[in-house]
Amino acid sequence: MFWLTTNFIELIKQLMPTFLRKSKHIALISSFVSPLQTVHDELLYQMQHDGRTIYLEKVLNEHFEVVGYDHQNHETTKTVYIEDVPEPEKLYIYQDEEIEDTFILDEPDSENDLFLDQDNENLTAYSYVIFVPDIYTFSEPKLRALIDIYRYIGKKYQIQTYTL
C-alpha cells in the first residue's frame, strides 16, 4: 500500500505569493504548520500499524529505541517480544472414534466423581504476554496506553520483564 507523506512547510512555501516569501513570513507560518505536520506524521504511523503481533512488537521495539533493531530483519534483532499464553489441556468425555457411547454414572460419595463444570475452567485471563528486558525503565501505565492504541478489542495482555 502506498502511503502519501506530505511536507506541509514546503507546501506552504510553494503556495505563498512570491512577494511574501521572506524568511520572517515563512518562519511565522512554519510555526503554525509544524503541529499539523507532527499530528499528520503520528496518525500516518498509527494507520500503518495494527494489533497483529509483528506490528505490535515493531512498535514496542521502536518505542524503547532498541540498539541494533532493524524492522527489515525483525526476528533476529528484536528484544521486546510477544508470546501467546498456552491453553490448558482439554478433557474430552466422548470422542468421535469411540464405537459406543460412554455414560458417567452418579455414585454417591465416590472419590472419583467427575464434574463437567469446574471452577478452574477458562483460567487463562490473558491472550498474550509481552516480554520487556529489565534494562529498560518504563512506566507501566504509559506503556499500557501505548499498547492500547494498537491492540485488538477483547485481547488482554500481561507485561513481564526478563533478563537478557
Contact map, one row per residue, 1 for C-alpha under 8 A:
11100000000000000000000000000000000000000000000000000000000000000000000000000000000000000000000000000000000000000000000000000000000000000000000000000000000000000000
11110000000000000000000000000000000000000000000000000000000000000000000000000000000000000000000000000000000000000000000000000000000000000000000000000000000000000000
11111000000000000000000000000000000000000001000000000000000000000000000000000000000000000000000000000000000000000000000000000000000000000000000000000000000000000000
01111100000000000000000000000000000000000000000000000000000000000000000000000000000000000000000000000000000000000000000000000000000000000000000000000000000000000000
00111110000000000000000000000000000000001000000000000000000000000000000000000000000000000000000000000000000000000000000000000000000000000000000000000000000000000000
00011111001000000000000000000000000000000000000000000000000000000000000000000000000000000000000000000000000000000000000000000000000000000000000000000000000000000000
00001111111000000000000000000000000010000000000000000000000000000000000000000000000000000000000000000000000000000000000000000000000000000000000000000000000000000000
00000111111100000000000000000000110110000000000000000000000000000000000000000000000000000000000000000000000000000000000000000000000000000000000000000000000000000000
00000011111110000000000000001100110000000000000000000000000000000000000000000000000000000000000000000000000000000000000000000000000000000000000000000000000000000000
00000011111111000000000000000000000000000000000000000000000000000000000000000000000000000000000000000000000000000000000000000000000000000000000000000000000000000000
00000111111111100000000000000000000000000000000000000000000000000000000000000000000000000000000000000000000000000000000000000000000000000000000000000000000000000000
00000001111111110000000000001000000000000000000000000000000000000000000000000000000000000000000000000000000000000000000000000000000000000000000000000000000000000000
00000000111111110000100001000000000000000000000000000000000000000000000000000000000000000000000000000000000000000000000000000000000000000000000000000000000000000000
00000000011111111000000000000000000000000000000000000000000000000000000000000000000000000000000000000000000000000000000000000000000000000000000000000000000000000000
00000000001111111000000000000000000000000000000000000000000000000000000000000000000000000000000000000000000000000000000000000000000000000000000000000000000000000000
00000000000111111101100000000000000000000000000000000000000000000000000000000000000000000000000000000000000000000000000000000000000000000000000000000000000000000000
00000000000001111111100000000000000000000000000000000000000000000000000000000000000000000000000000000000000000000000000000000000000000000000000000000000000000000000
00000000000000011111100000000000000000000000000000000000000000000000000000000000000000000000000000000000000000000000000000000000000000000000000000000000000000000000
00000000000000001111110000000000000000000000000000000000000000000000000000000000000000000000000000000000000000000000000000000000000000000000000000000000000000000000
00000000000000011111110010000000000000000000000000000000000000000000000000000000000000000000000000000000000000000000000000000000000000000000000000000000000000000000
00000000000010011111111011000000000000000000000000000000000000000000000000000000000000000000000000000000000000000000000000000000000000000000000000000000000000000000
00000000000000000011111111000000000000000000000000000000000000000000000000000000000000000000000000000000000000000000000000000000000000000000000000000000000000000000
00000000000000000000111111100000000000000000000000000000000000000000000000000000000000000000000000000000000000000000000000000000000000000000000000000000000000000000
00000000000000000000011111110000000000000000000000000000000000000000000000000000000000000000000000000000000000000000000000000000000000000000000000000000000000000000
00000000000000000001111111111000000000000000000000000000000000000000000000000000000000000000000000000000000000000000000000000000000000000000000000000000000000000000
00000000000010000000111111111100000000000000000000000000000000000000000000000000000000000000000000000000000000000000000000000000000000000000000000000000000000000000
00000000000000000000001111111110000000000000000000000000000000000000000000000000000000000000000000000000000000000000000000000000000000000000000000000000000000000000
00000000000000000000000111111111000000000000000000000000000000000000000000000000000000000000000000000000000000000000000000000000000000000000000000000000000000000000
00000000100100000000000011111111100000000000000000000000000000000000000000000000000000000000000000000000000000000000000000000000000000000000000000000000000000000000
00000000100000000000000001111111110000000000000000000000000000000000000000000000000000000000000000000000000000000000000000000000000000000000000000000000000000000000
00000000000000000000000000111111111000000000000000000000000000000000000000000000000000000000000000000000000000000000000000000000000000000000000000000000000000000000
00000000000000000000000000011111111100000000000000000000000000000000000000000000000000000000000000000000000000000000000000000000000000000000000000000000000000000000
00000001100000000000000000001111111110000000000000000000000000000000000000000000000000000000000000000000000000000000000000000000000000000000000000000000000000000000
00000001100000000000000000000111111111000000000000000000000000000000000000000000000000000000000000000000000000000000000000000000000000000000000000000000000000000000
00000000000000000000000000000011111111100000000000000000000000000000000000000000000000000000000000000000000000000000000000000000000000000000000000000000000000000000
00000001000000000000000000000001111111110000000000000000000000000000000000000000000000000000000000000000000000000000000000000000000000000000000000000000000000000000
00000011000000000000000000000000111111111000000000000000000000000000000000000000000000000000000000000000000000000000000000000000000000000000000000000000000000000000
00000000000000000000000000000000011111111100000000000000000000000000000000000000000000000000000000000000000000000000000000000000000000000000000000000000000000000000
00000000000000000000000000000000001111111110000000000000000000000000000000000000000000000000000000000000000000000000000000000000000000000000000000000000000000000000
00000000000000000000000000000000000111111111000000000000000000000000000000000000000000000000000000000000000000000000000000000000000000000000000000000000000000000000
00001000000000000000000000000000000011111111100000000000000000000000000000000000000000000000000000000000000000000000000000000000000000000000000000000000000000000000
00000000000000000000000000000000000001111111110000000000000000000000000000000000000000000000000000000000000000000000000000000000000000000000000000000000000000000000
00000000000000000000000000000000000000111111111000000000000000000000000000000000000000000000000000000000000000000000000000000000000000000000000000000000000000000000
00100000000000000000000000000000000000011111111100000000000000000000000000000000000000000000000000000000000000000000000000000000000000000000000000000000000000000000
00000000000000000000000000000000000000001111111110000000000000000000000000000000000000000000000000000000000000000000000000000000000000000000000000000000000000000000
00000000000000000000000000000000000000000111111111000000000000000000000000000000000000000000000000000000000000000000000000000000000000000000000000000100000000000000
00000000000000000000000000000000000000000011111111000000000000000000000000000000000000000000000000000000000000000000000000000000000000000000000000000000000000000000
00000000000000000000000000000000000000000001111111000000000000000000000000000000000000000000000000000000000000000000000000000000000000000000000000000000000000000000
00000000000000000000000000000000000000000000111111100011001000000000000000000000000000000000000000000000000000000000000000000000000000000000000000000100000000000000
00000000000000000000000000000000000000000000011111110011000000000000000000000000000000000000000000000000000000000000000000000000000000000000000000000111000000000000
00000000000000000000000000000000000000000000000011111011000000000000000000000000000000000000000000000000000000000000000000000000000000000000000000000111000000000000
00000000000000000000000000000000000000000000000001111111000000000000000000000000000000000000000000000000000000000000000000000000000000000000000000000010000000000000
00000000000000000000000000000000000000000000000000111111100000000000000000000000010000000000000000000000000000000000000000000000000000000000000000000000000000000000
00000000000000000000000000000000000000000000000000011111110000000000000000000000000000000000000000000000000000000000000000000000000000000000000000000000000000000000
00000000000000000000000000000000000000000000000011111111111000000000000000000000000000000000000000000000000000000000000000000000000000000000000000000000000000000000
00000000000000000000000000000000000000000000000011111111111100000000000000000000000000000000000000000000000000000000000000000000000000000000000000100110000000000000
00000000000000000000000000000000000000000000000000001111111110000000000000000101110000000000000000000000000000000000000000000000000000000000000000000000000000000000
00000000000000000000000000000000000000000000000000000111111111000000001001000100000000000000000000000000000000000000000000000000000000000000000000000000000000000000
00000000000000000000000000000000000000000000000010000011111111100000000000000000000000000000000000000000000000000000000000000000000000000000000000000000000000000000
00000000000000000000000000000000000000000000000000000001111111110000000000000001000000000000000000000000000000000000000000000000000000000000000000000000000000000000
00000000000000000000000000000000000000000000000000000000111111111100100000000111000000000000000000000000000000000000000000000000000000000000000000000000000000000000
00000000000000000000000000000000000000000000000000000000011111111100100000000000000000000000000000000000000000000000000000000000000000000000000000000000000000000000
00000000000000000000000000000000000000000000000000000000001111111100000000000000000000000000000000000000000000000000000000000000000000000000000000000000000000000000
00000000000000000000000000000000000000000000000000000000000111111100000000000000000000000000000000000000000000000000000000000000000000010000000000000000000000000000
00000000000000000000000000000000000000000000000000000000000011111110100000000000000000000000000000000000000000000000000000000000000000000000000000000000000000000000
00000000000000000000000000000000000000000000000000000000000011111111100000000110000000000000000000000000000000000000000000000000000000000000000000000000000000000000
00000000000000000000000000000000000000000000000000000000000000001111100000000000000000000000000000000000000000000000000000000000000000000000000000000000000000000000
00000000000000000000000000000000000000000000000000000000000000000111110000001000000000000000000000000000000000000000000000000000000000000000000000000000000000000000
00000000000000000000000000000000000000000000000000000000000011001111111011001100000000000000000000000000000000000000000000000000000000000000000000000000000000000000
00000000000000000000000000000000000000000000000000000000000000000001111111001100000000000000000000000000000000000000000000000000000000000000000000000000000000000000
00000000000000000000000000000000000000000000000000000000010000000000111111000000000000000000000000000000000000000000000000000000000000000000000000000000000000000000
00000000000000000000000000000000000000000000000000000000000000000000011111000000000000000000000000000000000000000000000000000000000000000000000000000000000000000000
00000000000000000000000000000000000000000000000000000000000000000000111111111000000000000000000000000000000000000000000000000000000000000000000000000000000000000000
00000000000000000000000000000000000000000000000000000000010000000000111111111100000000000000000000000000000000000000000000000000000000000000000000000000000000000000
00000000000000000000000000000000000000000000000000000000000000000000000011111100000000000000000000000000000000000000000000000000000000000000000000000000000000000000
00000000000000000000000000000000000000000000000000000000000000000000000011111100000000000000000000000000000000000000000000000000000000000000000000000000000000000000
00000000000000000000000000000000000000000000000000000000000000000001110011111110000000000000000000000000000000000000000000000000000000000000000000000000000000000000
00000000000000000000000000000000000000000000000000000000110010000100110001111111100000000000000000000000000000000000000000000000000000000000000000000000000000000000
00000000000000000000000000000000000000000000000000000000000010000100000000001111100000000000000000000000000000000000000000000000000110000000000000000000000000000000
00000000000000000000000000000000000000000000000000000000100110000000000000000111110000000000000000000000000000000000000000000000011110000000000000000000000000000000
00000000000000000000000000000000000000000000000000000000100000000000000000000111111000000000000000000000000000000000000000000000011100000000000000000000000000000000
00000000000000000000000000000000000000000000000000001000100000000000000000000001111100000000000000000000000000000000000000000001111000000000000000000000000000000000
00000000000000000000000000000000000000000000000000000000000000000000000000000000111110000000000000000000000000000000000000000001111000000000000000000000000000000000
00000000000000000000000000000000000000000000000000000000000000000000000000000000011111000000000000000000000000000000000000000011100000000000000000000000000000000000
00000000000000000000000000000000000000000000000000000000000000000000000000000000001111100000000000000000000000000000000000010111100000000000000000000000000000000000
00000000000000000000000000000000000000000000000000000000000000000000000000000000000111110000000000000000000000000000000000000000000000000000000000000000000000000000
00000000000000000000000000000000000000000000000000000000000000000000000000000000000011111000000000000000000000000000000000010000000000000000000000000000000000000000
00000000000000000000000000000000000000000000000000000000000000000000000000000000000001111100000000000000000000000000000000110000000000000000000000000000000000000000
00000000000000000000000000000000000000000000000000000000000000000000000000000000000000111110000000000000000000000000000000000000000000000000000000000000000000000000
00000000000000000000000000000000000000000000000000000000000000000000000000000000000000011111000000000000000000000000000000000000000000000000000000000000000000000000
00000000000000000000000000000000000000000000000000000000000000000000000000000000000000001111100000000000000000000000000000000000000000000000000000000000000000000000
00000000000000000000000000000000000000000000000000000000000000000000000000000000000000000111111000000000000000000000000000000000000000000000000000000000000000000000
00000000000000000000000000000000000000000000000000000000000000000000000000000000000000000011111000000000000000000000000000000000000000000000000000000000000000000000
00000000000000000000000000000000000000000000000000000000000000000000000000000000000000000001111101001100000000000000000000000000000000000000000000000000000000000000
00000000000000000000000000000000000000000000000000000000000000000000000000000000000000000001111111000000000000000000000000000000000000000000000000000000000000000000
00000000000000000000000000000000000000000000000000000000000000000000000000000000000000000000011111100000000000000000000000000000000000000000000000000000000000000000
00000000000000000000000000000000000000000000000000000000000000000000000000000000000000000000001111100000000000000000000000000000000000000000000000000000000000000000
00000000000000000000000000000000000000000000000000000000000000000000000000000000000000000000011111111000000000000000000000000000000000000000000000000000000000000000
00000000000000000000000000000000000000000000000000000000000000000000000000000000000000000000000111111000000000000000000000000000000000000000000000000000000000000000
00000000000000000000000000000000000000000000000000000000000000000000000000000000000000000000000001111100000000000000000000000000000000000000000000000000000000000000
00000000000000000000000000000000000000000000000000000000000000000000000000000000000000000000010001111110000000000000000000000000000000000000000000000000000000000000
00000000000000000000000000000000000000000000000000000000000000000000000000000000000000000000010000011111000000000000000000000000000000000000000000000000000000000000
00000000000000000000000000000000000000000000000000000000000000000000000000000000000000000000000000001111100000000000000000000000000000000000000000000000000000000000
00000000000000000000000000000000000000000000000000000000000000000000000000000000000000000000000000000111110000000000000000000000000000000000000000000000000000000000
00000000000000000000000000000000000000000000000000000000000000000000000000000000000000000000000000000011111000000000000000000000000000000000000000000000000000000000
00000000000000000000000000000000000000000000000000000000000000000000000000000000000000000000000000000001111100001000000000000000000000000000000000000000000000000000
00000000000000000000000000000000000000000000000000000000000000000000000000000000000000000000000000000000111111001000000000000000000000000000000000000000000000000000
00000000000000000000000000000000000000000000000000000000000000000000000000000000000000000000000000000000011111000000000000000000000000000000000000000000000000000000
00000000000000000000000000000000000000000000000000000000000000000000000000000000000000000000000000000000001111100000000000000000000000000000000000000000000000000000
00000000000000000000000000000000000000000000000000000000000000000000000000000000000000000000000000000000001111111000000000000000000000000000000000000000000000000000
00000000000000000000000000000000000000000000000000000000000000000000000000000000000000000000000000000000000011111000000000000000000000000000000000000000000000000000
00000000000000000000000000000000000000000000000000000000000000000000000000000000000000000000000000000000000001111100000000000000000000000000000000000000000000000000
00000000000000000000000000000000000000000000000000000000000000000000000000000000000000000000000000000000011001111110000000000000000000000000000000000000000000000000
00000000000000000000000000000000000000000000000000000000000000000000000000000000000000000000000000000000000000011111000000000000000000000000000000000000000000000000
00000000000000000000000000000000000000000000000000000000000000000000000000000000000000000000000000000000000000001111110000000000000000000000000000000000000000000000
00000000000000000000000000000000000000000000000000000000000000000000000000000000000000000000000000000000000000000111110000000000000000000000000000000000000000000000
00000000000000000000000000000000000000000000000000000000000000000000000000000000000000000000000000000000000000000011111010000000000000000000000000000000000000000000
00000000000000000000000000000000000000000000000000000000000000000000000000000000000000000000000000000000000000000011111110000000000000000000000000000000000000000000
00000000000000000000000000000000000000000000000000000000000000000000000000000000000000000000000000000000000000000000111110000000000000000000000000000000000000000000
00000000000000000000000000000000000000000000000000000000000000000000000000000000000000000000000000000000000000000000011111100000000000000000000000000000000000000000
00000000000000000000000000000000000000000000000000000000000000000000000000000000000000000000000000000000000000000000111111100000000000000000000000000000000000000000
00000000000000000000000000000000000000000000000000000000000000000000000000000000000000000000000000000000000000000000000111111000000000000000000000000000000000000000
00000000000000000000000000000000000000000000000000000000000000000000000000000000000000010000000000000000000000000000000111111000000000000000000000000000000000000000
00000000000000000000000000000000000000000000000000000000000000000000000000000000000010110000000000000000000000000000000001111110000000000000000000000000000000000000
00000000000000000000000000000000000000000000000000000000000000000000000000000000000000000000000000000000000000000000000001111110000000000000000000000000000100000000
00000000000000000000000000000000000000000000000000000000000000000000000000000000000010000000000000000000000000000000000000011111100000000000000000000000001111000000
00000000000000000000000000000000000000000000000000000000000000000000000000000000000110000000000000000000000000000000000000011111100000000000000000000000001110000000
00000000000000000000000000000000000000000000000000000000000000000000000000000000011110000000000000000000000000000000000000000111110000000000000000000000001111000000
00000000000000000000000000000000000000000000000000000000000000000000000000000000011110000000000000000000000000000000000000000111111000000000000000000000000011110000
00000000000000000000000000000000000000000000000000000000000000000000000000000001111000000000000000000000000000000000000000000001111100000000000000000000000011110000
00000000000000000000000000000000000000000000000000000000000000000000000000000001111000000000000000000000000000000000000000000000111110000000000000000000000000111100
00000000000000000000000000000000000000000000000000000000000000000000000000000011100000000000000000000000000000000000000000000000011111010000000000000000000000111100
00000000000000000000000000000000000000000000000000000000000000000000000000000011000000000000000000000000000000000000000000000000001111110000000000000000000000001111
00000000000000000000000000000000000000000000000000000000000000000000000000000000000000000000000000000000000000000000000000000000000111111000000000000000000000001111
00000000000000000000000000000000000000000000000000000000000000000000000000000000000000000000000000000000000000000000000000000000000011111000000000000000000000000010
00000000000000000000000000000000000000000000000000000000000000010000000000000000000000000000000000000000000000000000000000000000000111111100000000000000000000000000
00000000000000000000000000000000000000000000000000000000000000000000000000000000000000000000000000000000000000000000000000000000000001111110000000000000000000000000
00000000000000000000000000000000000000000000000000000000000000000000000000000000000000000000000000000000000000000000000000000000000000011111011000000000000000000000
00000000000000000000000000000000000000000000000000000000000000000000000000000000000000000000000000000000000000000000000000000000000000001111111000000000000000000000
00000000000000000000000000000000000000000000000000000000000000000000000000000000000000000000000000000000000000000000000000000000000000000111111100000000000000000000
00000000000000000000000000000000000000000000000000000000000000000000000000000000000000000000000000000000000000000000000000000000000000000011111110000000000000000000
00000000000000000000000000000000000000000000000000000000000000000000000000000000000000000000000000000000000000000000000000000000000000000111111111000000000000000000
00000000000000000000000000000000000000000000000000000000000000000000000000000000000000000000000000000000000000000000000000000000000000000111111111100000000000000000
00000000000000000000000000000000000000000000000000000000000000000000000000000000000000000000000000000000000000000000000000000000000000000001111111110000000000000000
00000000000000000000000000000000000000000000000000000000000000000000000000000000000000000000000000000000000000000000000000000000000000000000111111111000000000000000
00000000000000000000000000000000000000000000000000000000000000000000000000000000000000000000000000000000000000000000000000000000000000000000011111111100000000000000
00000000000000000000000000000000000000000000000000000001000000000000000000000000000000000000000000000000000000000000000000000000000000000000001111111110000000000000
00000000000000000000000000000000000000000000000000000000000000000000000000000000000000000000000000000000000000000000000000000000000000000000000111111110000000000000
00000000000000000000000000000000000000000000000000000000000000000000000000000000000000000000000000000000000000000000000000000000000000000000000011111110000000000000
00000000000000000000000000000000000000000000010011100001000000000000000000000000000000000000000000000000000000000000000000000000000000000000000001111111000000000000
00000000000000000000000000000000000000000000000001110001000000000000000000000000000000000000000000000000000000000000000000000000000000000000000000111111101000000000
00000000000000000000000000000000000000000000000001100000000000000000000000000000000000000000000000000000000000000000000000000000000000000000000000000111111000000000
00000000000000000000000000000000000000000000000000000000000000000000000000000000000000000000000000000000000000000000000000000000000000000000000000000011111000000000
00000000000000000000000000000000000000000000000000000000000000000000000000000000000000000000000000000000000000000000000000000000000000000000000000000001111100000000
00000000000000000000000000000000000000000000000000000000000000000000000000000000000000000000000000000000000000000000000000000111000000000000000000000011111110000000
00000000000000000000000000000000000000000000000000000000000000000000000000000000000000000000000000000000000000000000000000001111000000000000000000000000011111000000
00000000000000000000000000000000000000000000000000000000000000000000000000000000000000000000000000000000000000000000000000000111110000000000000000000000001111100000
00000000000000000000000000000000000000000000000000000000000000000000000000000000000000000000000000000000000000000000000000000101110000000000000000000000000111110000
00000000000000000000000000000000000000000000000000000000000000000000000000000000000000000000000000000000000000000000000000000000111100000000000000000000000011111000
00000000000000000000000000000000000000000000000000000000000000000000000000000000000000000000000000000000000000000000000000000000111100000000000000000000000001111100
00000000000000000000000000000000000000000000000000000000000000000000000000000000000000000000000000000000000000000000000000000000001111000000000000000000000000111110
00000000000000000000000000000000000000000000000000000000000000000000000000000000000000000000000000000000000000000000000000000000001111000000000000000000000000011111
00000000000000000000000000000000000000000000000000000000000000000000000000000000000000000000000000000000000000000000000000000000000011100000000000000000000000001111
00000000000000000000000000000000000000000000000000000000000000000000000000000000000000000000000000000000000000000000000000000000000011000000000000000000000000000111
